[in-house]
Amino acid sequence: MPYATNADLPVPIHKILPQRAQDIYRAAFNSAYERYGPEHEAVAHRIAWAAVKRSYVQRAPGIWVRRPLH
């Protein structure tokens, strides 16, 4: 199901990602969910994580920081 707000995201995602990363995750998930449908929800989650990882990197367990701009 699409997420209306960041507060609706699964608890682990809501707890570990910074606010902007949550925005990215939610937008990517909702877009993929709309495109591929509810039968491919797992795919939408993988796409959302890939979108987050383009802009953020995990420095330690539970600590995500913005990737440096080159």
PDB file of N, CA, C, O and CB in Angstrom:
ATOM      1  N   MET A   1       0.835  -1.180   0.000  1.00  0.00           N
ATOM      2  CA  MET A   1       0.000   0.000   0.000  1.00  0.00           C
ATOM      3  C   MET A   1       0.883   1.249   0.000  1.00  0.00           C
ATOM      4  O   MET A   1       1.905   1.276   0.687  1.00  0.00           O
ATOM      5  CB  MET A   1      -0.952  -0.005   1.215  1.00  0.00           C
ATOM      6  N   PRO A   2       0.521   2.244  -0.731  1.00  0.00           N
ATOM      7  CA  PRO A   2       1.303   3.493  -0.736  1.00  0.00           C
ATOM      8  C   PRO A   2       1.281   4.151   0.643  1.00  0.00           C
ATOM      9  O   PRO A   2       0.354   3.961   1.431  1.00  0.00           O
ATOM     10  CB  PRO A   2       0.754   4.474  -1.801  1.00  0.00           C
ATOM     11  N   TYR A   3       2.318   4.922   0.905  1.00  0.00           N
ATOM     12  CA  TYR A   3       2.450   5.605   2.189  1.00  0.00           C
ATOM     13  C   TYR A   3       2.110   7.081   2.006  1.00  0.00           C
ATOM     14  O   TYR A   3       2.716   7.766   1.182  1.00  0.00           O
ATOM     15  CB  TYR A   3       3.886   5.436   2.769  1.00  0.00           C
ATOM     16  N   ALA A   4       1.135   7.568   2.779  1.00  0.00           N
ATOM     17  CA  ALA A   4       0.706   8.963   2.680  1.00  0.00           C
ATOM     18  C   ALA A   4       1.701   9.919   3.330  1.00  0.00           C
ATOM     19  O   ALA A   4       1.919  11.025   2.835  1.00  0.00           O
ATOM     20  CB  ALA A   4      -0.659   9.132   3.320  1.00  0.00           C
ATOM     21  N   THR A   5       2.304   9.495   4.437  1.00  0.00           N
ATOM     22  CA  THR A   5       3.263  10.335   5.159  1.00  0.00           C
ATOM     23  C   THR A   5       4.441   9.474   5.596  1.00  0.00           C
ATOM     24  O   THR A   5       4.373   8.245   5.560  1.00  0.00           O
ATOM     25  CB  THR A   5       2.595  11.025   6.391  1.00  0.00           C
ATOM     26  N   ASN A   6       5.517  10.128   6.005  1.00  0.00           N
ATOM     27  CA  ASN A   6       6.677   9.386   6.508  1.00  0.00           C
ATOM     28  C   ASN A   6       6.341   8.619   7.784  1.00  0.00           C
ATOM     29  O   ASN A   6       6.933   7.571   8.046  1.00  0.00           O
ATOM     30  CB  ASN A   6       7.845  10.343   6.767  1.00  0.00           C
ATOM     31  N   ALA A   7       5.417   9.115   8.565  1.00  0.00           N
ATOM     32  CA  ALA A   7       5.018   8.421   9.789  1.00  0.00           C
ATOM     33  C   ALA A   7       4.371   7.071   9.481  1.00  0.00           C
ATOM     34  O   ALA A   7       4.324   6.195  10.344  1.00  0.00           O
ATOM     35  CB  ALA A   7       4.054   9.290  10.597  1.00  0.00           C
ATOM     36  N   ASP A   8       3.877   6.903   8.267  1.00  0.00           N
ATOM     37  CA  ASP A   8       3.243   5.652   7.859  1.00  0.00           C
ATOM     38  C   ASP A   8       4.256   4.599   7.401  1.00  0.00           C
ATOM     39  O   ASP A   8       3.896   3.435   7.227  1.00  0.00           O
ATOM     40  CB  ASP A   8       2.250   5.921   6.747  1.00  0.00           C
ATOM     41  N   LEU A   9       5.507   4.991   7.205  1.00  0.00           N
ATOM     42  CA  LEU A   9       6.535   4.050   6.757  1.00  0.00           C
ATOM     43  C   LEU A   9       6.733   2.952   7.797  1.00  0.00           C
ATOM     44  O   LEU A   9       6.434   3.153   8.974  1.00  0.00           O
ATOM     45  CB  LEU A   9       7.868   4.784   6.488  1.00  0.00           C
ATOM     46  N   PRO A  10       7.238   1.786   7.370  1.00  0.00           N
ATOM     47  CA  PRO A  10       7.536   0.736   8.352  1.00  0.00           C
ATOM     48  C   PRO A  10       8.468   1.268   9.447  1.00  0.00           C
ATOM     49  O   PRO A  10       9.343   2.089   9.174  1.00  0.00           O
ATOM     50  CB  PRO A  10       8.177  -0.492   7.655  1.00  0.00           C
ATOM     51  N   VAL A  11       8.283   0.812  10.649  1.00  0.00           N
ATOM     52  CA  VAL A  11       9.013   1.324  11.810  1.00  0.00           C
ATOM     53  C   VAL A  11      10.534   1.319  11.604  1.00  0.00           C
ATOM     54  O   VAL A  11      11.172   2.330  11.895  1.00  0.00           O
ATOM     55  CB  VAL A  11       8.662   0.502  13.037  1.00  0.00           C
ATOM     56  N   PRO A  12      11.143   0.231  11.117  1.00  0.00           N
ATOM     57  CA  PRO A  12      12.606   0.273  10.964  1.00  0.00           C
ATOM     58  C   PRO A  12      13.073   1.405  10.037  1.00  0.00           C
ATOM     59  O   PRO A  12      14.088   2.046  10.311  1.00  0.00           O
ATOM     60  CB  PRO A  12      13.106  -1.064  10.425  1.00  0.00           C
ATOM     61  N   ILE A  13      12.366   1.645   8.980  1.00  0.00           N
ATOM     62  CA  ILE A  13      12.733   2.702   8.037  1.00  0.00           C
ATOM     63  C   ILE A  13      12.535   4.062   8.688  1.00  0.00           C
ATOM     64  O   ILE A  13      13.384   4.946   8.576  1.00  0.00           O
ATOM     65  CB  ILE A  13      11.901   2.597   6.736  1.00  0.00           C
ATOM     66  N   HIS A  14      11.425   4.216   9.358  1.00  0.00           N
ATOM     67  CA  HIS A  14      11.099   5.480  10.021  1.00  0.00           C
ATOM     68  C   HIS A  14      12.122   5.804  11.112  1.00  0.00           C
ATOM     69  O   HIS A  14      12.435   6.972  11.340  1.00  0.00           O
ATOM     70  CB  HIS A  14       9.683   5.421  10.623  1.00  0.00           C
ATOM     71  N   LYS A  15      12.639   4.787  11.780  1.00  0.00           N
ATOM     72  CA  LYS A  15      13.570   5.009  12.889  1.00  0.00           C
ATOM     73  C   LYS A  15      14.999   5.283  12.438  1.00  0.00           C
ATOM     74  O   LYS A  15      15.685   6.096  13.058  1.00  0.00           O
ATOM     75  CB  LYS A  15      13.563   3.820  13.798  1.00  0.00           C
ATOM     76  N   ILE A  16      15.472   4.623  11.366  1.00  0.00           N
ATOM     77  CA  ILE A  16      16.896   4.719  11.034  1.00  0.00           C
ATOM     78  C   ILE A  16      17.245   5.756   9.984  1.00  0.00           C
ATOM     79  O   ILE A  16      18.379   6.234   9.947  1.00  0.00           O
ATOM     80  CB  ILE A  16      17.375   3.408  10.573  1.00  0.00           C
ATOM     81  N   LEU A  17      16.294   6.116   9.129  1.00  0.00           N
ATOM     82  CA  LEU A  17      16.622   7.051   8.055  1.00  0.00           C
ATOM     83  C   LEU A  17      16.352   8.503   8.454  1.00  0.00           C
ATOM     84  O   LEU A  17      15.368   8.788   9.136  1.00  0.00           O
ATOM     85  CB  LEU A  17      15.828   6.705   6.804  1.00  0.00           C
ATOM     86  N   PRO A  18      17.222   9.415   8.031  1.00  0.00           N
ATOM     87  CA  PRO A  18      16.942  10.839   8.244  1.00  0.00           C
ATOM     88  C   PRO A  18      15.666  11.245   7.479  1.00  0.00           C
ATOM     89  O   PRO A  18      15.224  10.541   6.571  1.00  0.00           O
ATOM     90  CB  PRO A  18      18.156  11.711   7.786  1.00  0.00           C
ATOM     91  N   GLN A  19      15.106  12.356   7.854  1.00  0.00           N
ATOM     92  CA  GLN A  19      13.841  12.816   7.284  1.00  0.00           C
ATOM     93  C   GLN A  19      13.872  12.873   5.753  1.00  0.00           C
ATOM     94  O   GLN A  19      12.956  12.373   5.101  1.00  0.00           O
ATOM     95  CB  GLN A  19      13.497  14.184   7.837  1.00  0.00           C
ATOM     96  N   ARG A  20      14.905  13.470   5.182  1.00  0.00           N
ATOM     97  CA  ARG A  20      14.985  13.595   3.716  1.00  0.00           C
ATOM     98  C   ARG A  20      15.093  12.224   3.049  1.00  0.00           C
ATOM     99  O   ARG A  20      14.519  12.006   1.982  1.00  0.00           O
ATOM    100  CB  ARG A  20      16.191  14.468   3.316  1.00  0.00           C
ATOM    101  N   ALA A  21      15.822  11.307   3.669  1.00  0.00           N
ATOM    102  CA  ALA A  21      15.928   9.950   3.130  1.00  0.00           C
ATOM    103  C   ALA A  21      14.566   9.249   3.184  1.00  0.00           C
ATOM    104  O   ALA A  21      14.225   8.472   2.291  1.00  0.00           O
ATOM    105  CB  ALA A  21      16.988   9.133   3.915  1.00  0.00           C
ATOM    106  N   GLN A  22      13.801   9.527   4.225  1.00  0.00           N
ATOM    107  CA  GLN A  22      12.441   8.980   4.308  1.00  0.00           C
ATOM    108  C   GLN A  22      11.574   9.516   3.175  1.00  0.00           C
ATOM    109  O   GLN A  22      10.778   8.781   2.592  1.00  0.00           O
ATOM    110  CB  GLN A  22      11.803   9.318   5.669  1.00  0.00           C
ATOM    111  N   ASP A  23      11.735  10.801   2.870  1.00  0.00           N
ATOM    112  CA  ASP A  23      10.989  11.397   1.752  1.00  0.00           C
ATOM    113  C   ASP A  23      11.314  10.674   0.449  1.00  0.00           C
ATOM    114  O   ASP A  23      10.423  10.355  -0.338  1.00  0.00           O
ATOM    115  CB  ASP A  23      11.313  12.906   1.620  1.00  0.00           C
ATOM    116  N   ILE A  24      12.608  10.419   0.232  1.00  0.00           N
ATOM    117  CA  ILE A  24      13.062   9.729  -0.977  1.00  0.00           C
ATOM    118  C   ILE A  24      12.478   8.322  -1.027  1.00  0.00           C
ATOM    119  O   ILE A  24      11.949   7.895  -2.053  1.00  0.00           O
ATOM    120  CB  ILE A  24      14.608   9.672  -1.029  1.00  0.00           C
ATOM    121  N   TYR A  25      12.578   7.609   0.089  1.00  0.00           N
ATOM    122  CA  TYR A  25      12.070   6.241   0.169  1.00  0.00           C
ATOM    123  C   TYR A  25      10.575   6.206  -0.154  1.00  0.00           C
ATOM    124  O   TYR A  25      10.119   5.399  -0.964  1.00  0.00           O
ATOM    125  CB  TYR A  25      12.331   5.649   1.571  1.00  0.00           C
ATOM    126  N   ARG A  26       9.827   7.091   0.492  1.00  0.00           N
ATOM    127  CA  ARG A  26       8.371   7.103   0.317  1.00  0.00           C
ATOM    128  C   ARG A  26       7.995   7.418  -1.128  1.00  0.00           C
ATOM    129  O   ARG A  26       7.127   6.758  -1.699  1.00  0.00           O
ATOM    130  CB  ARG A  26       7.724   8.127   1.263  1.00  0.00           C
ATOM    131  N   ALA A  27       8.637   8.414  -1.719  1.00  0.00           N
ATOM    132  CA  ALA A  27       8.324   8.790  -3.101  1.00  0.00           C
ATOM    133  C   ALA A  27       8.659   7.654  -4.069  1.00  0.00           C
ATOM    134  O   ALA A  27       7.874   7.342  -4.964  1.00  0.00           O
ATOM    135  CB  ALA A  27       9.092  10.064  -3.497  1.00  0.00           C
ATOM    136  N   ALA A  28       9.820   7.044  -3.885  1.00  0.00           N
ATOM    137  CA  ALA A  28      10.226   5.951  -4.769  1.00  0.00           C
ATOM    138  C   ALA A  28       9.312   4.742  -4.594  1.00  0.00           C
ATOM    139  O   ALA A  28       8.910   4.116  -5.575  1.00  0.00           O
ATOM    140  CB  ALA A  28      11.684   5.553  -4.499  1.00  0.00           C
ATOM    141  N   PHE A  29       8.986   4.417  -3.351  1.00  0.00           N
ATOM    142  CA  PHE A  29       8.094   3.287  -3.099  1.00  0.00           C
ATOM    143  C   PHE A  29       6.735   3.521  -3.730  1.00  0.00           C
ATOM    144  O   PHE A  29       6.216   2.660  -4.439  1.00  0.00           O
ATOM    145  CB  PHE A  29       7.941   3.045  -1.598  1.00  0.00           C
ATOM    146  N   ASN A  30       6.157   4.688  -3.472  1.00  0.00           N
ATOM    147  CA  ASN A  30       4.821   4.978  -3.996  1.00  0.00           C
ATOM    148  C   ASN A  30       4.798   4.929  -5.519  1.00  0.00           C
ATOM    149  O   ASN A  30       3.842   4.427  -6.109  1.00  0.00           O
ATOM    150  CB  ASN A  30       4.348   6.348  -3.512  1.00  0.00           C
ATOM    151  N   SER A  31       5.837   5.442  -6.153  1.00  0.00           N
ATOM    152  CA  SER A  31       5.913   5.424  -7.613  1.00  0.00           C
ATOM    153  C   SER A  31       6.009   3.988  -8.136  1.00  0.00           C
ATOM    154  O   SER A  31       5.300   3.615  -9.071  1.00  0.00           O
ATOM    155  CB  SER A  31       7.120   6.248  -8.098  1.00  0.00           C
ATOM    156  N   ALA A  32       6.882   3.191  -7.533  1.00  0.00           N
ATOM    157  CA  ALA A  32       7.047   1.801  -7.957  1.00  0.00           C
ATOM    158  C   ALA A  32       5.790   0.989  -7.680  1.00  0.00           C
ATOM    159  O   ALA A  32       5.400   0.145  -8.487  1.00  0.00           O
ATOM    160  CB  ALA A  32       8.245   1.168  -7.251  1.00  0.00           C
ATOM    161  N   TYR A  33       5.165   1.242  -6.552  1.00  0.00           N
ATOM    162  CA  TYR A  33       3.943   0.520  -6.201  1.00  0.00           C
ATOM    163  C   TYR A  33       2.845   0.821  -7.227  1.00  0.00           C
ATOM    164  O   TYR A  33       2.110  -0.071  -7.652  1.00  0.00           O
ATOM    165  CB  TYR A  33       3.474   0.902  -4.772  1.00  0.00           C
ATOM    166  N   GLU A  34       2.753   2.075  -7.604  1.00  0.00           N
ATOM    167  CA  GLU A  34       1.751   2.467  -8.604  1.00  0.00           C
ATOM    168  C   GLU A  34       2.056   1.807  -9.954  1.00  0.00           C
ATOM    169  O   GLU A  34       1.149   1.371 -10.663  1.00  0.00           O
ATOM    170  CB  GLU A  34       1.710   4.014  -8.760  1.00  0.00           C
ATOM    171  N   ARG A  35       3.325   1.741 -10.290  1.00  0.00           N
ATOM    172  CA  ARG A  35       3.708   1.182 -11.591  1.00  0.00           C
ATOM    173  C   ARG A  35       3.554  -0.336 -11.643  1.00  0.00           C
ATOM    174  O   ARG A  35       3.038  -0.869 -12.625  1.00  0.00           O
ATOM    175  CB  ARG A  35       5.142   1.558 -11.913  1.00  0.00           C
ATOM    176  N   TYR A  36       4.001  -1.046 -10.589  1.00  0.00           N
ATOM    177  CA  TYR A  36       4.036  -2.502 -10.621  1.00  0.00           C
ATOM    178  C   TYR A  36       2.867  -3.185  -9.918  1.00  0.00           C
ATOM    179  O   TYR A  36       2.628  -4.374 -10.130  1.00  0.00           O
ATOM    180  CB  TYR A  36       5.297  -2.966 -10.013  1.00  0.00           C
ATOM    181  N   GLY A  37       2.137  -2.445  -9.082  1.00  0.00           N
ATOM    182  CA  GLY A  37       0.951  -2.992  -8.440  1.00  0.00           C
ATOM    183  C   GLY A  37       1.240  -3.705  -7.132  1.00  0.00           C
ATOM    184  O   GLY A  37       2.393  -3.992  -6.808  1.00  0.00           O
ATOM    185  N   PRO A  38       0.178  -3.989  -6.383  1.00  0.00           N
ATOM    186  CA  PRO A  38       0.321  -4.573  -5.048  1.00  0.00           C
ATOM    187  C   PRO A  38       0.947  -5.969  -5.052  1.00  0.00           C
ATOM    188  O   PRO A  38       1.534  -6.376  -4.050  1.00  0.00           O
ATOM    189  CB  PRO A  38      -1.022  -4.637  -4.385  1.00  0.00           C
ATOM    190  N   GLU A  39       0.834  -6.697  -6.140  1.00  0.00           N
ATOM    191  CA  GLU A  39       1.419  -8.036  -6.175  1.00  0.00           C
ATOM    192  C   GLU A  39       2.956  -8.001  -6.217  1.00  0.00           C
ATOM    193  O   GLU A  39       3.610  -9.030  -6.051  1.00  0.00           O
ATOM    194  CB  GLU A  39       0.886  -8.799  -7.382  1.00  0.00           C
ATOM    195  N   HIS A  40       3.519  -6.815  -6.440  1.00  0.00           N
ATOM    196  CA  HIS A  40       4.975  -6.658  -6.483  1.00  0.00           C
ATOM    197  C   HIS A  40       5.462  -5.656  -5.431  1.00  0.00           C
ATOM    198  O   HIS A  40       6.366  -4.861  -5.687  1.00  0.00           O
ATOM    199  CB  HIS A  40       5.416  -6.205  -7.882  1.00  0.00           C
ATOM    200  N   GLU A  41       4.857  -5.709  -4.262  1.00  0.00           N
ATOM    201  CA  GLU A  41       5.222  -4.774  -3.191  1.00  0.00           C
ATOM    202  C   GLU A  41       6.690  -4.930  -2.792  1.00  0.00           C
ATOM    203  O   GLU A  41       7.353  -3.934  -2.500  1.00  0.00           O
ATOM    204  CB  GLU A  41       4.322  -4.990  -1.967  1.00  0.00           C
ATOM    205  N   ALA A  42       7.206  -6.156  -2.773  1.00  0.00           N
ATOM    206  CA  ALA A  42       8.604  -6.374  -2.420  1.00  0.00           C
ATOM    207  C   ALA A  42       9.532  -5.667  -3.408  1.00  0.00           C
ATOM    208  O   ALA A  42      10.574  -5.139  -3.019  1.00  0.00           O
ATOM    209  CB  ALA A  42       8.916  -7.877  -2.378  1.00  0.00           C
ATOM    210  N   VAL A  43       9.159  -5.660  -4.666  1.00  0.00           N
ATOM    211  CA  VAL A  43       9.937  -4.961  -5.692  1.00  0.00           C
ATOM    212  C   VAL A  43       9.937  -3.462  -5.402  1.00  0.00           C
ATOM    213  O   VAL A  43      10.968  -2.804  -5.536  1.00  0.00           O
ATOM    214  CB  VAL A  43       9.364  -5.243  -7.111  1.00  0.00           C
ATOM    215  N   ALA A  44       8.803  -2.931  -5.013  1.00  0.00           N
ATOM    216  CA  ALA A  44       8.704  -1.503  -4.705  1.00  0.00           C
ATOM    217  C   ALA A  44       9.621  -1.141  -3.523  1.00  0.00           C
ATOM    218  O   ALA A  44      10.233  -0.073  -3.519  1.00  0.00           O
ATOM    219  CB  ALA A  44       7.235  -1.121  -4.385  1.00  0.00           C
ATOM    220  N   HIS A  45       9.714  -2.026  -2.527  1.00  0.00           N
ATOM    221  CA  HIS A  45      10.614  -1.767  -1.394  1.00  0.00           C
ATOM    222  C   HIS A  45      12.076  -1.793  -1.848  1.00  0.00           C
ATOM    223  O   HIS A  45      12.872  -0.964  -1.406  1.00  0.00           O
ATOM    224  CB  HIS A  45      10.386  -2.809  -0.272  1.00  0.00           C
ATOM    225  N   ARG A  46      12.436  -2.731  -2.720  1.00  0.00           N
ATOM    226  CA  ARG A  46      13.821  -2.788  -3.217  1.00  0.00           C
ATOM    227  C   ARG A  46      14.161  -1.539  -4.028  1.00  0.00           C
ATOM    228  O   ARG A  46      15.265  -1.005  -3.917  1.00  0.00           O
ATOM    229  CB  ARG A  46      14.036  -4.052  -4.081  1.00  0.00           C
ATOM    230  N   ILE A  47      13.224  -1.081  -4.832  1.00  0.00           N
ATOM    231  CA  ILE A  47      13.435   0.140  -5.621  1.00  0.00           C
ATOM    232  C   ILE A  47      13.604   1.341  -4.699  1.00  0.00           C
ATOM    233  O   ILE A  47      14.452   2.200  -4.939  1.00  0.00           O
ATOM    234  CB  ILE A  47      12.256   0.374  -6.594  1.00  0.00           C
ATOM    235  N   ALA A  48      12.796   1.398  -3.648  1.00  0.00           N
ATOM    236  CA  ALA A  48      12.880   2.511  -2.693  1.00  0.00           C
ATOM    237  C   ALA A  48      14.234   2.527  -1.997  1.00  0.00           C
ATOM    238  O   ALA A  48      14.833   3.590  -1.834  1.00  0.00           O
ATOM    239  CB  ALA A  48      11.753   2.414  -1.650  1.00  0.00           C
ATOM    240  N   TRP A  49      14.728   1.349  -1.580  1.00  0.00           N
ATOM    241  CA  TRP A  49      16.049   1.297  -0.938  1.00  0.00           C
ATOM    242  C   TRP A  49      17.136   1.731  -1.908  1.00  0.00           C
ATOM    243  O   TRP A  49      18.063   2.441  -1.519  1.00  0.00           O
ATOM    244  CB  TRP A  49      16.345  -0.119  -0.416  1.00  0.00           C
ATOM    245  N   ALA A  50      17.035   1.317  -3.155  1.00  0.00           N
ATOM    246  CA  ALA A  50      18.030   1.708  -4.160  1.00  0.00           C
ATOM    247  C   ALA A  50      18.037   3.222  -4.336  1.00  0.00           C
ATOM    248  O   ALA A  50      19.099   3.823  -4.496  1.00  0.00           O
ATOM    249  CB  ALA A  50      17.745   1.014  -5.512  1.00  0.00           C
ATOM    250  N   ALA A  51      16.863   3.838  -4.307  1.00  0.00           N
ATOM    251  CA  ALA A  51      16.778   5.295  -4.438  1.00  0.00           C
ATOM    252  C   ALA A  51      17.451   5.989  -3.259  1.00  0.00           C
ATOM    253  O   ALA A  51      18.152   6.985  -3.442  1.00  0.00           O
ATOM    254  CB  ALA A  51      15.311   5.741  -4.544  1.00  0.00           C
ATOM    255  N   VAL A  52      17.246   5.473  -2.061  1.00  0.00           N
ATOM    256  CA  VAL A  52      17.872   6.055  -0.870  1.00  0.00           C
ATOM    257  C   VAL A  52      19.390   5.920  -0.977  1.00  0.00           C
ATOM    258  O   VAL A  52      20.121   6.866  -0.682  1.00  0.00           O
ATOM    259  CB  VAL A  52      17.349   5.365   0.427  1.00  0.00           C
ATOM    260  N   LYS A  53      19.859   4.757  -1.395  1.00  0.00           N
ATOM    261  CA  LYS A  53      21.296   4.493  -1.439  1.00  0.00           C
ATOM    262  C   LYS A  53      22.028   5.325  -2.491  1.00  0.00           C
ATOM    263  O   LYS A  53      23.254   5.424  -2.447  1.00  0.00           O
ATOM    264  CB  LYS A  53      21.532   3.032  -1.705  1.00  0.00           C
ATOM    265  N   ARG A  54      21.307   5.918  -3.423  1.00  0.00           N
ATOM    266  CA  ARG A  54      21.943   6.830  -4.386  1.00  0.00           C
ATOM    267  C   ARG A  54      22.354   8.140  -3.717  1.00  0.00           C
ATOM    268  O   ARG A  54      23.297   8.794  -4.162  1.00  0.00           O
ATOM    269  CB  ARG A  54      20.990   7.119  -5.562  1.00  0.00           C
ATOM    270  N   SER A  55      21.656   8.524  -2.656  1.00  0.00           N
ATOM    271  CA  SER A  55      21.938   9.793  -1.991  1.00  0.00           C
ATOM    272  C   SER A  55      22.482   9.650  -0.570  1.00  0.00           C
ATOM    273  O   SER A  55      23.037  10.603  -0.023  1.00  0.00           O
ATOM    274  CB  SER A  55      20.697  10.613  -1.956  1.00  0.00           C
ATOM    275  N   TYR A  56      22.329   8.474   0.029  1.00  0.00           N
ATOM    276  CA  TYR A  56      22.743   8.257   1.409  1.00  0.00           C
ATOM    277  C   TYR A  56      23.597   7.005   1.514  1.00  0.00           C
ATOM    278  O   TYR A  56      23.476   6.082   0.709  1.00  0.00           O
ATOM    279  CB  TYR A  56      21.522   8.150   2.330  1.00  0.00           C
ATOM    280  N   VAL A  57      24.460   6.988   2.516  1.00  0.00           N
ATOM    281  CA  VAL A  57      25.306   5.827   2.786  1.00  0.00           C
ATOM    282  C   VAL A  57      25.213   5.520   4.278  1.00  0.00           C
ATOM    283  O   VAL A  57      25.094   6.422   5.107  1.00  0.00           O
ATOM    284  CB  VAL A  57      26.799   6.085   2.349  1.00  0.00           C
ATOM    285  N   GLN A  58      25.268   4.235   4.599  1.00  0.00           N
ATOM    286  CA  GLN A  58      25.194   3.834   5.996  1.00  0.00           C
ATOM    287  C   GLN A  58      26.611   3.850   6.575  1.00  0.00           C
ATOM    288  O   GLN A  58      27.479   3.110   6.113  1.00  0.00           O
ATOM    289  CB  GLN A  58      24.534   2.419   6.146  1.00  0.00           C
ATOM    290  N   ARG A  59      26.843   4.682   7.574  1.00  0.00           N
ATOM    291  CA  ARG A  59      28.165   4.810   8.210  1.00  0.00           C
ATOM    292  C   ARG A  59      28.360   3.797   9.332  1.00  0.00           C
ATOM    293  O   ARG A  59      29.477   3.341   9.575  1.00  0.00           O
ATOM    294  CB  ARG A  59      28.352   6.223   8.760  1.00  0.00           C
ATOM    295  N   ALA A  60      27.287   3.451  10.005  1.00  0.00           N
ATOM    296  CA  ALA A  60      27.291   2.470  11.086  1.00  0.00           C
ATOM    297  C   ALA A  60      25.867   1.941  11.178  1.00  0.00           C
ATOM    298  O   ALA A  60      24.952   2.544  10.617  1.00  0.00           O
ATOM    299  CB  ALA A  60      27.781   3.097  12.466  1.00  0.00           C
ATOM    300  N   PRO A  61      25.663   0.837  11.867  1.00  0.00           N
ATOM    301  CA  PRO A  61      24.290   0.329  11.979  1.00  0.00           C
ATOM    302  C   PRO A  61      23.336   1.412  12.474  1.00  0.00           C
ATOM    303  O   PRO A  61      23.513   1.963  13.560  1.00  0.00           O
ATOM    304  CB  PRO A  61      24.244  -0.877  12.923  1.00  0.00           C
ATOM    305  N   GLY A  62      22.336   1.705  11.675  1.00  0.00           N
ATOM    306  CA  GLY A  62      21.329   2.693  12.051  1.00  0.00           C
ATOM    307  C   GLY A  62      21.722   4.138  11.820  1.00  0.00           C
ATOM    308  O   GLY A  62      20.955   5.040  12.155  1.00  0.00           O
ATOM    309  N   ILE A  63      22.910   4.385  11.248  1.00  0.00           N
ATOM    310  CA  ILE A  63      23.355   5.762  11.008  1.00  0.00           C
ATOM    311  C   ILE A  63      23.562   5.971   9.515  1.00  0.00           C
ATOM    312  O   ILE A  63      24.527   5.477   8.931  1.00  0.00           O
ATOM    313  CB  ILE A  63      24.665   6.074  11.790  1.00  0.00           C
ATOM    314  N   TRP A  64      22.646   6.706   8.912  1.00  0.00           N
ATOM    315  CA  TRP A  64      22.685   7.009   7.488  1.00  0.00           C
ATOM    316  C   TRP A  64      23.020   8.478   7.311  1.00  0.00           C
ATOM    317  O   TRP A  64      22.432   9.341   7.963  1.00  0.00           O
ATOM    318  CB  TRP A  64      21.339   6.661   6.800  1.00  0.00           C
ATOM    319  N   VAL A  65      23.965   8.759   6.426  1.00  0.00           N
ATOM    320  CA  VAL A  65      24.381  10.134   6.157  1.00  0.00           C
ATOM    321  C   VAL A  65      24.360  10.396   4.663  1.00  0.00           C
ATOM    322  O   VAL A  65      24.462   9.479   3.848  1.00  0.00           O
ATOM    323  CB  VAL A  65      25.784  10.409   6.733  1.00  0.00           C
ATOM    324  N   ARG A  66      24.228  11.660   4.327  1.00  0.00           N
ATOM    325  CA  ARG A  66      24.209  12.087   2.925  1.00  0.00           C
ATOM    326  C   ARG A  66      25.547  11.751   2.264  1.00  0.00           C
ATOM    327  O   ARG A  66      26.606  11.957   2.859  1.00  0.00           O
ATOM    328  CB  ARG A  66      23.913  13.613   2.816  1.00  0.00           C
ATOM    329  N   ARG A  67      25.498  11.239   1.049  1.00  0.00           N
ATOM    330  CA  ARG A  67      26.719  10.985   0.304  1.00  0.00           C
ATOM    331  C   ARG A  67      27.373  12.321  -0.036  1.00  0.00           C
ATOM    332  O   ARG A  67      26.677  13.295  -0.321  1.00  0.00           O
ATOM    333  CB  ARG A  67      26.427  10.161  -0.982  1.00  0.00           C
ATOM    334  N   PRO A  68      28.692  12.375  -0.009  1.00  0.00           N
ATOM    335  CA  PRO A  68      29.361  13.623  -0.392  1.00  0.00           C
ATOM    336  C   PRO A  68      29.150  13.908  -1.882  1.00  0.00           C
ATOM    337  O   PRO A  68      29.108  12.991  -2.702  1.00  0.00           O
ATOM    338  CB  PRO A  68      30.875  13.550  -0.068  1.00  0.00           C
ATOM    339  N   LEU A  69      29.020  15.175  -2.211  1.00  0.00           N
ATOM    340  CA  LEU A  69      28.881  15.567  -3.606  1.00  0.00           C
ATOM    341  C   LEU A  69      30.269  15.660  -4.212  1.00  0.00           C
ATOM    342  O   LEU A  69      31.187  16.212  -3.604  1.00  0.00           O
ATOM    343  CB  LEU A  69      28.114  16.917  -3.746  1.00  0.00           C
ATOM    344  N   HIS A  70      30.416  15.126  -5.394  1.00  0.00           N
ATOM    345  CA  HIS A  70      31.728  15.151  -6.049  1.00  0.00           C
ATOM    346  C   HIS A  70      31.741  16.149  -7.167  1.00  0.00           C
ATOM    347  O   HIS A  70      32.760  16.312  -7.837  1.00  0.00           O
ATOM    348  CB  HIS A  70      32.101  13.776  -6.581  1.00  0.00           C
TER     349      HIS A  70
END
